[in-house]
Each structure stands twice: as C-alpha cells, then as structure tokens.
Amino acid sequence: MKGTAILYHDEHKVTILENVEHSVFKEMKDQCGDKHCRCHIENKVIDFGAVSPVLWHEDEVDWDYGY
C-alpha cells in the first residue's frame, strides 16, 4: 500500500513525501522524536533530521483542494 507521509520538523517546517510504501512510513514513525529519522527510499538512505510527528495519508493528497 502506498500513500503520503507528512513529516513535521522544528520551526514549522514540513516535508511531504508522496508514493511512500507503508513499511517505509512505519520505519519513519518508529524514529519519531529521535535526532535523526533515517529511512530507505529508492535504494538510498535519507536522513530527515529530527521529525515529530509523522503522519500518514492513504492514497494521494489532492493539492488542488488547497492543502
């Protein structure tokens, strides 16, 4: 199952990742609150730094709606 992962950083920064496998989201969720949130995306290890919270939205986000 794929969906959209929403990662919140300090200072009101947000990272949105589309087409993320739910297993990758779970990997991020387990690291929520740590100094480094690392996960494997497209055969690369990506370090997003400290994130909290991490949210999941099944399917794609309708960007035309105004998110």
CHARMM internal coordinates of N, CA and C (Angstrom, degrees):
IC EDIT
DIST 1 N 1 CA 1.4374
DIST 1 CA 1 C 1.5269
ANGL 1 N 1 CA 1 C 108.22
DIST 1 C 2 N 1.3245
ANGL 1 CA 1 C 2 N 116.59
DIHE 1 N 1 CA 1 C 2 N 134.66
DIST 2 N 2 CA 1.4613
ANGL 1 C 2 N 2 CA 121.61
DIHE 1 CA 1 C 2 N 2 CA 177.79
DIST 2 CA 2 C 1.5185
ANGL 2 N 2 CA 2 C 109.71
DIHE 1 C 2 N 2 CA 2 C -114.61
DIST 2 C 3 N 1.3212
ANGL 2 CA 2 C 3 N 115.11
DIHE 2 N 2 CA 2 C 3 N 155.64
DIST 3 N 3 CA 1.4504
ANGL 2 C 3 N 3 CA 121.14
DIHE 2 CA 2 C 3 N 3 CA 178.99
DIST 3 CA 3 C 1.5139
ANGL 3 N 3 CA 3 C 110.33
DIHE 2 C 3 N 3 CA 3 C -164.02
DIST 3 C 4 N 1.3156
ANGL 3 CA 3 C 4 N 115.54
DIHE 3 N 3 CA 3 C 4 N -160.54
DIST 4 N 4 CA 1.4594
ANGL 3 C 4 N 4 CA 122.65
DIHE 3 CA 3 C 4 N 4 CA -178.90
DIST 4 CA 4 C 1.5239
ANGL 4 N 4 CA 4 C 109.20
DIHE 3 C 4 N 4 CA 4 C -113.02
DIST 4 C 5 N 1.3329
ANGL 4 CA 4 C 5 N 116.74
DIHE 4 N 4 CA 4 C 5 N 128.17
DIST 5 N 5 CA 1.4638
ANGL 4 C 5 N 5 CA 122.58
DIHE 4 CA 4 C 5 N 5 CA 176.13
DIST 5 CA 5 C 1.5215
ANGL 5 N 5 CA 5 C 108.11
DIHE 4 C 5 N 5 CA 5 C -101.23
DIST 5 C 6 N 1.3312
ANGL 5 CA 5 C 6 N 116.04
DIHE 5 N 5 CA 5 C 6 N 133.08
DIST 6 N 6 CA 1.4606
ANGL 5 C 6 N 6 CA 122.02
DIHE 5 CA 5 C 6 N 6 CA -179.62
DIST 6 CA 6 C 1.5225
ANGL 6 N 6 CA 6 C 107.42
DIHE 5 C 6 N 6 CA 6 C -118.24
DIST 6 C 7 N 1.3352
ANGL 6 CA 6 C 7 N 116.12
DIHE 6 N 6 CA 6 C 7 N 117.02
DIST 7 N 7 CA 1.4587
ANGL 6 C 7 N 7 CA 122.06
DIHE 6 CA 6 C 7 N 7 CA -177.52
DIST 7 CA 7 C 1.5226
ANGL 7 N 7 CA 7 C 109.18
DIHE 6 C 7 N 7 CA 7 C -110.81
DIST 7 C 8 N 1.3122
ANGL 7 CA 7 C 8 N 116.44
DIHE 7 N 7 CA 7 C 8 N 127.17
DIST 8 N 8 CA 1.4598
ANGL 7 C 8 N 8 CA 121.90
DIHE 7 CA 7 C 8 N 8 CA 178.32
DIST 8 CA 8 C 1.5197
ANGL 8 N 8 CA 8 C 109.54
DIHE 7 C 8 N 8 CA 8 C -101.82
DIST 8 C 9 N 1.3367
ANGL 8 CA 8 C 9 N 115.45
DIHE 8 N 8 CA 8 C 9 N 129.82
DIST 9 N 9 CA 1.4646
ANGL 8 C 9 N 9 CA 122.74
DIHE 8 CA 8 C 9 N 9 CA 179.02
DIST 9 CA 9 C 1.5293
ANGL 9 N 9 CA 9 C 109.07
DIHE 8 C 9 N 9 CA 9 C -109.41
DIST 9 C 10 N 1.3301
ANGL 9 CA 9 C 10 N 115.90
DIHE 9 N 9 CA 9 C 10 N 174.58
DIST 10 N 10 CA 1.4712
ANGL 9 C 10 N 10 CA 120.62
DIHE 9 CA 9 C 10 N 10 CA 173.17
DIST 10 CA 10 C 1.5199
ANGL 10 N 10 CA 10 C 110.14
DIHE 9 C 10 N 10 CA 10 C -62.42
DIST 10 C 11 N 1.2976
ANGL 10 CA 10 C 11 N 116.34
DIHE 10 N 10 CA 10 C 11 N 162.25
DIST 11 N 11 CA 1.4659
ANGL 10 C 11 N 11 CA 123.91
DIHE 10 CA 10 C 11 N 11 CA 176.53
DIST 11 CA 11 C 1.5289
ANGL 11 N 11 CA 11 C 112.39
DIHE 10 C 11 N 11 CA 11 C 58.80
DIST 11 C 12 N 1.3315
ANGL 11 CA 11 C 12 N 116.59
DIHE 11 N 11 CA 11 C 12 N 34.13
DIST 12 N 12 CA 1.4706
ANGL 11 C 12 N 12 CA 123.48
DIHE 11 CA 11 C 12 N 12 CA 172.77
DIST 12 CA 12 C 1.5239
ANGL 12 N 12 CA 12 C 113.85
DIHE 11 C 12 N 12 CA 12 C 62.13
DIST 12 C 13 N 1.3285
ANGL 12 CA 12 C 13 N 117.99
DIHE 12 N 12 CA 12 C 13 N 27.64
DIST 13 N 13 CA 1.4610
ANGL 12 C 13 N 13 CA 121.33
DIHE 12 CA 12 C 13 N 13 CA 175.41
DIST 13 CA 13 C 1.5250
ANGL 13 N 13 CA 13 C 108.80
DIHE 12 C 13 N 13 CA 13 C -89.97
DIST 13 C 14 N 1.3391
ANGL 13 CA 13 C 14 N 115.75
DIHE 13 N 13 CA 13 C 14 N 144.65
DIST 14 N 14 CA 1.4558
ANGL 13 C 14 N 14 CA 121.57
DIHE 13 CA 13 C 14 N 14 CA -178.22
DIST 14 CA 14 C 1.5223
ANGL 14 N 14 CA 14 C 109.03
DIHE 13 C 14 N 14 CA 14 C -132.05
DIST 14 C 15 N 1.3256
ANGL 14 CA 14 C 15 N 116.44
DIHE 14 N 14 CA 14 C 15 N 138.37
DIST 15 N 15 CA 1.4542
ANGL 14 C 15 N 15 CA 122.18
DIHE 14 CA 14 C 15 N 15 CA 172.61
DIST 15 CA 15 C 1.5186
ANGL 15 N 15 CA 15 C 107.13
DIHE 14 C 15 N 15 CA 15 C -116.41
DIST 15 C 16 N 1.3376
ANGL 15 CA 15 C 16 N 116.56
DIHE 15 N 15 CA 15 C 16 N 130.25
DIST 16 N 16 CA 1.4569
ANGL 15 C 16 N 16 CA 121.53
DIHE 15 CA 15 C 16 N 16 CA 179.87
DIST 16 CA 16 C 1.5198
ANGL 16 N 16 CA 16 C 108.03
DIHE 15 C 16 N 16 CA 16 C -119.48
DIST 16 C 17 N 1.3212
ANGL 16 CA 16 C 17 N 115.54
DIHE 16 N 16 CA 16 C 17 N 125.10
DIST 17 N 17 CA 1.4621
ANGL 16 C 17 N 17 CA 122.17
DIHE 16 CA 16 C 17 N 17 CA -178.93
DIST 17 CA 17 C 1.5224
ANGL 17 N 17 CA 17 C 108.71
DIHE 16 C 17 N 17 CA 17 C -118.33
DIST 17 C 18 N 1.3175
ANGL 17 CA 17 C 18 N 116.56
DIHE 17 N 17 CA 17 C 18 N 120.79
DIST 18 N 18 CA 1.4562
ANGL 17 C 18 N 18 CA 121.18
DIHE 17 CA 17 C 18 N 18 CA 179.23
DIST 18 CA 18 C 1.5206
ANGL 18 N 18 CA 18 C 110.38
DIHE 17 C 18 N 18 CA 18 C -97.21
DIST 18 C 19 N 1.3295
ANGL 18 CA 18 C 19 N 115.95
DIHE 18 N 18 CA 18 C 19 N 159.59
DIST 19 N 19 CA 1.4642
ANGL 18 C 19 N 19 CA 123.51
DIHE 18 CA 18 C 19 N 19 CA 179.14
DIST 19 CA 19 C 1.5251
ANGL 19 N 19 CA 19 C 112.39
DIHE 18 C 19 N 19 CA 19 C 57.61
DIST 19 C 20 N 1.3184
ANGL 19 CA 19 C 20 N 116.19
DIHE 19 N 19 CA 19 C 20 N 43.03
DIST 20 N 20 CA 1.4616
ANGL 19 C 20 N 20 CA 122.51
DIHE 19 CA 19 C 20 N 20 CA 179.91
DIST 20 CA 20 C 1.5272
ANGL 20 N 20 CA 20 C 108.61
DIHE 19 C 20 N 20 CA 20 C -96.48
DIST 20 C 21 N 1.3192
ANGL 20 CA 20 C 21 N 116.00
DIHE 20 N 20 CA 20 C 21 N 132.77
DIST 21 N 21 CA 1.4611
ANGL 20 C 21 N 21 CA 120.44
DIHE 20 CA 20 C 21 N 21 CA 174.29
DIST 21 CA 21 C 1.5256
ANGL 21 N 21 CA 21 C 109.40
DIHE 20 C 21 N 21 CA 21 C -65.16
DIST 21 C 22 N 1.3183
ANGL 21 CA 21 C 22 N 116.71
DIHE 21 N 21 CA 21 C 22 N 145.05
DIST 22 N 22 CA 1.4656
ANGL 21 C 22 N 22 CA 120.15
DIHE 21 CA 21 C 22 N 22 CA -178.94
DIST 22 CA 22 C 1.5299
ANGL 22 N 22 CA 22 C 110.94
DIHE 21 C 22 N 22 CA 22 C -62.43
DIST 22 C 23 N 1.3239
ANGL 22 CA 22 C 23 N 118.05
DIHE 22 N 22 CA 22 C 23 N -31.73
DIST 23 N 23 CA 1.4678
ANGL 22 C 23 N 23 CA 121.03
DIHE 22 CA 22 C 23 N 23 CA 178.00
DIST 23 CA 23 C 1.5315
ANGL 23 N 23 CA 23 C 111.35
DIHE 22 C 23 N 23 CA 23 C -63.64
DIST 23 C 24 N 1.3337
ANGL 23 CA 23 C 24 N 117.52
DIHE 23 N 23 CA 23 C 24 N -35.43
DIST 24 N 24 CA 1.4759
ANGL 23 C 24 N 24 CA 121.45
DIHE 23 CA 23 C 24 N 24 CA 176.94
DIST 24 CA 24 C 1.5317
ANGL 24 N 24 CA 24 C 109.32
DIHE 23 C 24 N 24 CA 24 C -69.44
DIST 24 C 25 N 1.3328
ANGL 24 CA 24 C 25 N 116.86
DIHE 24 N 24 CA 24 C 25 N -40.12
DIST 25 N 25 CA 1.4589
ANGL 24 C 25 N 25 CA 119.98
DIHE 24 CA 24 C 25 N 25 CA 176.48
DIST 25 CA 25 C 1.5226
ANGL 25 N 25 CA 25 C 110.50
DIHE 24 C 25 N 25 CA 25 C -59.62
DIST 25 C 26 N 1.3306
ANGL 25 CA 25 C 26 N 117.39
DIHE 25 N 25 CA 25 C 26 N -44.11
DIST 26 N 26 CA 1.4560
ANGL 25 C 26 N 26 CA 120.32
DIHE 25 CA 25 C 26 N 26 CA 179.54
DIST 26 CA 26 C 1.5277
ANGL 26 N 26 CA 26 C 110.87
DIHE 25 C 26 N 26 CA 26 C -61.32
DIST 26 C 27 N 1.3272
ANGL 26 CA 26 C 27 N 116.28
DIHE 26 N 26 CA 26 C 27 N -37.67
DIST 27 N 27 CA 1.4695
ANGL 26 C 27 N 27 CA 121.63
DIHE 26 CA 26 C 27 N 27 CA 176.98
DIST 27 CA 27 C 1.5361
ANGL 27 N 27 CA 27 C 109.63
DIHE 26 C 27 N 27 CA 27 C -60.41
DIST 27 C 28 N 1.3370
ANGL 27 CA 27 C 28 N 116.93
DIHE 27 N 27 CA 27 C 28 N -43.76
DIST 28 N 28 CA 1.4738
ANGL 27 C 28 N 28 CA 121.41
DIHE 27 CA 27 C 28 N 28 CA 178.16
DIST 28 CA 28 C 1.5229
ANGL 28 N 28 CA 28 C 110.75
DIHE 27 C 28 N 28 CA 28 C -66.52
DIST 28 C 29 N 1.3162
ANGL 28 CA 28 C 29 N 116.53
DIHE 28 N 28 CA 28 C 29 N -43.53
DIST 29 N 29 CA 1.4666
ANGL 28 C 29 N 29 CA 121.83
DIHE 28 CA 28 C 29 N 29 CA -177.55
DIST 29 CA 29 C 1.5198
ANGL 29 N 29 CA 29 C 110.75
DIHE 28 C 29 N 29 CA 29 C -60.44
DIST 29 C 30 N 1.3366
ANGL 29 CA 29 C 30 N 117.05
DIHE 29 N 29 CA 29 C 30 N -38.83
DIST 30 N 30 CA 1.4637
ANGL 29 C 30 N 30 CA 121.27
DIHE 29 CA 29 C 30 N 30 CA 179.22
DIST 30 CA 30 C 1.5245
ANGL 30 N 30 CA 30 C 112.06
DIHE 29 C 30 N 30 CA 30 C -64.30
DIST 30 C 31 N 1.3400
ANGL 30 CA 30 C 31 N 117.43
DIHE 30 N 30 CA 30 C 31 N -25.04
DIST 31 N 31 CA 1.4647
ANGL 30 C 31 N 31 CA 121.89
DIHE 30 CA 30 C 31 N 31 CA -178.50
DIST 31 CA 31 C 1.5320
ANGL 31 N 31 CA 31 C 112.53
DIHE 30 C 31 N 31 CA 31 C -98.38
DIST 31 C 32 N 1.3043
ANGL 31 CA 31 C 32 N 116.80
DIHE 31 N 31 CA 31 C 32 N 2.48
DIST 32 N 32 CA 1.4584
ANGL 31 C 32 N 32 CA 121.71
DIHE 31 CA 31 C 32 N 32 CA -178.49
DIST 32 CA 32 C 1.5288
ANGL 32 N 32 CA 32 C 110.07
DIHE 31 C 32 N 32 CA 32 C -57.69
DIST 32 C 33 N 1.3098
ANGL 32 CA 32 C 33 N 116.74
DIHE 32 N 32 CA 32 C 33 N 128.84
DIST 33 N 33 CA 1.4574
ANGL 32 C 33 N 33 CA 121.82
DIHE 32 CA 32 C 33 N 33 CA -179.35
DIST 33 CA 33 C 1.5238
ANGL 33 N 33 CA 33 C 113.50
DIHE 32 C 33 N 33 CA 33 C 93.87
DIST 33 C 34 N 1.3284
ANGL 33 CA 33 C 34 N 117.88
DIHE 33 N 33 CA 33 C 34 N -14.07
DIST 34 N 34 CA 1.4653
ANGL 33 C 34 N 34 CA 121.10
DIHE 33 CA 33 C 34 N 34 CA 176.40
DIST 34 CA 34 C 1.5290
ANGL 34 N 34 CA 34 C 109.57
DIHE 33 C 34 N 34 CA 34 C -75.77
DIST 34 C 35 N 1.3369
ANGL 34 CA 34 C 35 N 116.69
DIHE 34 N 34 CA 34 C 35 N 167.52
DIST 35 N 35 CA 1.4650
ANGL 34 C 35 N 35 CA 120.44
DIHE 34 CA 34 C 35 N 35 CA 178.11
DIST 35 CA 35 C 1.5225
ANGL 35 N 35 CA 35 C 111.99
DIHE 34 C 35 N 35 CA 35 C -69.62
DIST 35 C 36 N 1.3334
ANGL 35 CA 35 C 36 N 116.59
DIHE 35 N 35 CA 35 C 36 N -26.74
DIST 36 N 36 CA 1.4613
ANGL 35 C 36 N 36 CA 120.74
DIHE 35 CA 35 C 36 N 36 CA -178.92
DIST 36 CA 36 C 1.5208
ANGL 36 N 36 CA 36 C 109.47
DIHE 35 C 36 N 36 CA 36 C -135.23
DIST 36 C 37 N 1.3115
ANGL 36 CA 36 C 37 N 116.27
DIHE 36 N 36 CA 36 C 37 N 125.11
DIST 37 N 37 CA 1.4590
ANGL 36 C 37 N 37 CA 123.02
DIHE 36 CA 36 C 37 N 37 CA 173.08
DIST 37 CA 37 C 1.5149
ANGL 37 N 37 CA 37 C 106.70
DIHE 36 C 37 N 37 CA 37 C -104.25
DIST 37 C 38 N 1.3378
ANGL 37 CA 37 C 38 N 116.02
DIHE 37 N 37 CA 37 C 38 N 105.48
DIST 38 N 38 CA 1.4651
ANGL 37 C 38 N 38 CA 121.30
DIHE 37 CA 37 C 38 N 38 CA -177.94
DIST 38 CA 38 C 1.5210
ANGL 38 N 38 CA 38 C 108.73
DIHE 37 C 38 N 38 CA 38 C -113.14
DIST 38 C 39 N 1.3324
ANGL 38 CA 38 C 39 N 116.09
DIHE 38 N 38 CA 38 C 39 N 139.47
DIST 39 N 39 CA 1.4536
ANGL 38 C 39 N 39 CA 120.09
DIHE 38 CA 38 C 39 N 39 CA 176.25
DIST 39 CA 39 C 1.5166
ANGL 39 N 39 CA 39 C 109.77
DIHE 38 C 39 N 39 CA 39 C -150.37
DIST 39 C 40 N 1.3210
ANGL 39 CA 39 C 40 N 115.09
DIHE 39 N 39 CA 39 C 40 N 165.14
DIST 40 N 40 CA 1.4621
ANGL 39 C 40 N 40 CA 121.96
DIHE 39 CA 39 C 40 N 40 CA -179.22
DIST 40 CA 40 C 1.5246
ANGL 40 N 40 CA 40 C 109.14
DIHE 39 C 40 N 40 CA 40 C -97.26
DIST 40 C 41 N 1.3275
ANGL 40 CA 40 C 41 N 116.73
DIHE 40 N 40 CA 40 C 41 N 116.93
DIST 41 N 41 CA 1.4623
ANGL 40 C 41 N 41 CA 122.80
DIHE 40 CA 40 C 41 N 41 CA 176.63
DIST 41 CA 41 C 1.5167
ANGL 41 N 41 CA 41 C 107.16
DIHE 40 C 41 N 41 CA 41 C -131.02
DIST 41 C 42 N 1.3277
ANGL 41 CA 41 C 42 N 116.09
DIHE 41 N 41 CA 41 C 42 N 124.88
DIST 42 N 42 CA 1.4647
ANGL 41 C 42 N 42 CA 122.76
DIHE 41 CA 41 C 42 N 42 CA 179.99
DIST 42 CA 42 C 1.5274
ANGL 42 N 42 CA 42 C 111.90
DIHE 41 C 42 N 42 CA 42 C 51.01
DIST 42 C 43 N 1.3247
ANGL 42 CA 42 C 43 N 116.06
DIHE 42 N 42 CA 42 C 43 N 49.02
DIST 43 N 43 CA 1.4632
ANGL 42 C 43 N 43 CA 123.84
DIHE 42 CA 42 C 43 N 43 CA 176.85
DIST 43 CA 43 C 1.5246
ANGL 43 N 43 CA 43 C 113.50
DIHE 42 C 43 N 43 CA 43 C 62.09
DIST 43 C 44 N 1.3176
ANGL 43 CA 43 C 44 N 117.17
DIHE 43 N 43 CA 43 C 44 N 24.38
DIST 44 N 44 CA 1.4662
ANGL 43 C 44 N 44 CA 122.04
DIHE 43 CA 43 C 44 N 44 CA 176.48
DIST 44 CA 44 C 1.5175
ANGL 44 N 44 CA 44 C 108.55
DIHE 43 C 44 N 44 CA 44 C -128.64
DIST 44 C 45 N 1.3310
ANGL 44 CA 44 C 45 N 116.98
DIHE 44 N 44 CA 44 C 45 N 149.32
DIST 45 N 45 CA 1.4568
ANGL 44 C 45 N 45 CA 121.17
DIHE 44 CA 44 C 45 N 45 CA 173.20
DIST 45 CA 45 C 1.5215
ANGL 45 N 45 CA 45 C 107.16
DIHE 44 C 45 N 45 CA 45 C -93.31
DIST 45 C 46 N 1.3137
ANGL 45 CA 45 C 46 N 116.11
DIHE 45 N 45 CA 45 C 46 N 119.73
DIST 46 N 46 CA 1.4593
ANGL 45 C 46 N 46 CA 122.40
DIHE 45 CA 45 C 46 N 46 CA -178.65
DIST 46 CA 46 C 1.5249
ANGL 46 N 46 CA 46 C 108.79
DIHE 45 C 46 N 46 CA 46 C -108.96
DIST 46 C 47 N 1.3239
ANGL 46 CA 46 C 47 N 117.00
DIHE 46 N 46 CA 46 C 47 N 131.99
DIST 47 N 47 CA 1.4670
ANGL 46 C 47 N 47 CA 122.83
DIHE 46 CA 46 C 47 N 47 CA 177.43
DIST 47 CA 47 C 1.5244
ANGL 47 N 47 CA 47 C 107.92
DIHE 46 C 47 N 47 CA 47 C -107.04
DIST 47 C 48 N 1.3263
ANGL 47 CA 47 C 48 N 116.48
DIHE 47 N 47 CA 47 C 48 N 112.86
DIST 48 N 48 CA 1.4587
ANGL 47 C 48 N 48 CA 121.62
DIHE 47 CA 47 C 48 N 48 CA 179.94
DIST 48 CA 48 C 1.5279
ANGL 48 N 48 CA 48 C 112.51
DIHE 47 C 48 N 48 CA 48 C -92.09
DIST 48 C 49 N 1.3114
ANGL 48 CA 48 C 49 N 117.93
DIHE 48 N 48 CA 48 C 49 N 1.75
DIST 49 N 49 CA 1.4584
ANGL 48 C 49 N 49 CA 120.94
DIHE 48 CA 48 C 49 N 49 CA -177.12
DIST 49 CA 49 C 1.5178
ANGL 49 N 49 CA 49 C 110.00
DIHE 48 C 49 N 49 CA 49 C 75.48
DIST 49 C 50 N 1.3117
ANGL 49 CA 49 C 50 N 116.82
DIHE 49 N 49 CA 49 C 50 N -156.08
DIST 50 N 50 CA 1.4662
ANGL 49 C 50 N 50 CA 121.48
DIHE 49 CA 49 C 50 N 50 CA -179.64
DIST 50 CA 50 C 1.5239
ANGL 50 N 50 CA 50 C 109.75
DIHE 49 C 50 N 50 CA 50 C -79.41
DIST 50 C 51 N 1.3156
ANGL 50 CA 50 C 51 N 116.85
DIHE 50 N 50 CA 50 C 51 N 127.03
DIST 51 N 51 CA 1.4614
ANGL 50 C 51 N 51 CA 121.90
DIHE 50 CA 50 C 51 N 51 CA 177.26
DIST 51 CA 51 C 1.5207
ANGL 51 N 51 CA 51 C 109.45
DIHE 50 C 51 N 51 CA 51 C -132.14
DIST 51 C 52 N 1.3222
ANGL 51 CA 51 C 52 N 115.56
DIHE 51 N 51 CA 51 C 52 N 142.29
DIST 52 N 52 CA 1.4523
ANGL 51 C 52 N 52 CA 121.75
DIHE 51 CA 51 C 52 N 52 CA 175.57
DIST 52 CA 52 C 1.5186
ANGL 52 N 52 CA 52 C 108.74
DIHE 51 C 52 N 52 CA 52 C -173.20
DIST 52 C 53 N 1.2788
ANGL 52 CA 52 C 53 N 119.46
DIHE 52 N 52 CA 52 C 53 N 122.57
DIST 53 N 53 CA 1.4511
ANGL 52 C 53 N 53 CA 128.84
DIHE 52 CA 52 C 53 N 53 CA -3.33
DIST 53 CA 53 C 1.5199
ANGL 53 N 53 CA 53 C 111.42
DIHE 52 C 53 N 53 CA 53 C -86.53
DIST 53 C 54 N 1.3378
ANGL 53 CA 53 C 54 N 114.76
DIHE 53 N 53 CA 53 C 54 N 177.06
DIST 54 N 54 CA 1.4576
ANGL 53 C 54 N 54 CA 122.68
DIHE 53 CA 53 C 54 N 54 CA 174.20
DIST 54 CA 54 C 1.5228
ANGL 54 N 54 CA 54 C 106.35
DIHE 53 C 54 N 54 CA 54 C -120.14
DIST 54 C 55 N 1.3186
ANGL 54 CA 54 C 55 N 116.84
DIHE 54 N 54 CA 54 C 55 N 124.87
DIST 55 N 55 CA 1.4588
ANGL 54 C 55 N 55 CA 120.53
DIHE 54 CA 54 C 55 N 55 CA -176.33
DIST 55 CA 55 C 1.5188
ANGL 55 N 55 CA 55 C 111.02
DIHE 54 C 55 N 55 CA 55 C -116.66
DIST 55 C 56 N 1.3186
ANGL 55 CA 55 C 56 N 116.33
DIHE 55 N 55 CA 55 C 56 N 158.49
DIST 56 N 56 CA 1.4597
ANGL 55 C 56 N 56 CA 123.15
DIHE 55 CA 55 C 56 N 56 CA -178.30
DIST 56 CA 56 C 1.5238
ANGL 56 N 56 CA 56 C 109.60
DIHE 55 C 56 N 56 CA 56 C -123.52
DIST 56 C 57 N 1.3121
ANGL 56 CA 56 C 57 N 116.12
DIHE 56 N 56 CA 56 C 57 N 135.43
DIST 57 N 57 CA 1.4629
ANGL 56 C 57 N 57 CA 122.11
DIHE 56 CA 56 C 57 N 57 CA 173.97
DIST 57 CA 57 C 1.5170
ANGL 57 N 57 CA 57 C 106.86
DIHE 56 C 57 N 57 CA 57 C -128.02
DIST 57 C 58 N 1.3300
ANGL 57 CA 57 C 58 N 115.90
DIHE 57 N 57 CA 57 C 58 N 112.41
DIST 58 N 58 CA 1.4560
ANGL 57 C 58 N 58 CA 119.67
DIHE 57 CA 57 C 58 N 58 CA -178.97
DIST 58 CA 58 C 1.5208
ANGL 58 N 58 CA 58 C 109.33
DIHE 57 C 58 N 58 CA 58 C -65.06
DIST 58 C 59 N 1.3077
ANGL 58 CA 58 C 59 N 116.62
DIHE 58 N 58 CA 58 C 59 N 141.99
DIST 59 N 59 CA 1.4584
ANGL 58 C 59 N 59 CA 123.98
DIHE 58 CA 58 C 59 N 59 CA -177.54
DIST 59 CA 59 C 1.5253
ANGL 59 N 59 CA 59 C 110.02
DIHE 58 C 59 N 59 CA 59 C 73.36
DIST 59 C 60 N 1.3207
ANGL 59 CA 59 C 60 N 116.28
DIHE 59 N 59 CA 59 C 60 N -160.61
DIST 60 N 60 CA 1.4589
ANGL 59 C 60 N 60 CA 121.10
DIHE 59 CA 59 C 60 N 60 CA -177.32
DIST 60 CA 60 C 1.5232
ANGL 60 N 60 CA 60 C 110.77
DIHE 59 C 60 N 60 CA 60 C -98.62
DIST 60 C 61 N 1.3181
ANGL 60 CA 60 C 61 N 116.27
DIHE 60 N 60 CA 60 C 61 N 157.14
DIST 61 N 61 CA 1.4592
ANGL 60 C 61 N 61 CA 122.45
DIHE 60 CA 60 C 61 N 61 CA 176.69
DIST 61 CA 61 C 1.5232
ANGL 61 N 61 CA 61 C 108.15
DIHE 60 C 61 N 61 CA 61 C -86.40
DIST 61 C 62 N 1.3169
ANGL 61 CA 61 C 62 N 117.16
DIHE 61 N 61 CA 61 C 62 N 136.11
DIST 62 N 62 CA 1.4654
ANGL 61 C 62 N 62 CA 122.22
DIHE 61 CA 61 C 62 N 62 CA 177.51
DIST 62 CA 62 C 1.5378
ANGL 62 N 62 CA 62 C 107.52
DIHE 61 C 62 N 62 CA 62 C -83.51
DIST 62 C 63 N 1.3302
ANGL 62 CA 62 C 63 N 117.41
DIHE 62 N 62 CA 62 C 63 N 92.82
DIST 63 N 63 CA 1.4558
ANGL 62 C 63 N 63 CA 121.75
DIHE 62 CA 62 C 63 N 63 CA -175.65
DIST 63 CA 63 C 1.5197
ANGL 63 N 63 CA 63 C 112.14
DIHE 62 C 63 N 63 CA 63 C -67.67
DIST 63 C 64 N 1.3225
ANGL 63 CA 63 C 64 N 118.79
DIHE 63 N 63 CA 63 C 64 N -24.16
DIST 64 N 64 CA 1.4550
ANGL 63 C 64 N 64 CA 121.30
DIHE 63 CA 63 C 64 N 64 CA 177.45
DIST 64 CA 64 C 1.5111
ANGL 64 N 64 CA 64 C 112.10
DIHE 63 C 64 N 64 CA 64 C -68.43
DIST 64 C 65 N 1.3208
ANGL 64 CA 64 C 65 N 116.86
DIHE 64 N 64 CA 64 C 65 N -20.00
DIST 65 N 65 CA 1.4644
ANGL 64 C 65 N 65 CA 121.56
DIHE 64 CA 64 C 65 N 65 CA -178.86
DIST 65 CA 65 C 1.5217
ANGL 65 N 65 CA 65 C 111.33
DIHE 64 C 65 N 65 CA 65 C -73.03
DIST 65 C 66 N 1.3323
ANGL 65 CA 65 C 66 N 118.13
DIHE 65 N 65 CA 65 C 66 N -23.80
DIST 66 N 66 CA 1.4613
ANGL 65 C 66 N 66 CA 120.56
DIHE 65 CA 65 C 66 N 66 CA 176.55
DIST 66 CA 66 C 1.5120
ANGL 66 N 66 CA 66 C 115.23
DIHE 65 C 66 N 66 CA 66 C 111.19
DIST 66 C 67 N 1.3175
ANGL 66 CA 66 C 67 N 118.65
DIHE 66 N 66 CA 66 C 67 N 26.20
DIST 67 N 67 CA 1.4649
ANGL 66 C 67 N 67 CA 120.84
DIHE 66 CA 66 C 67 N 67 CA 176.62
DIST 67 CA 67 C 1.4975
ANGL 67 N 67 CA 67 C 110.50
DIHE 66 C 67 N 67 CA 67 C -70.47
END
COOR INIT
IC SEED 1 N 1 CA 1 C
IC BUILD
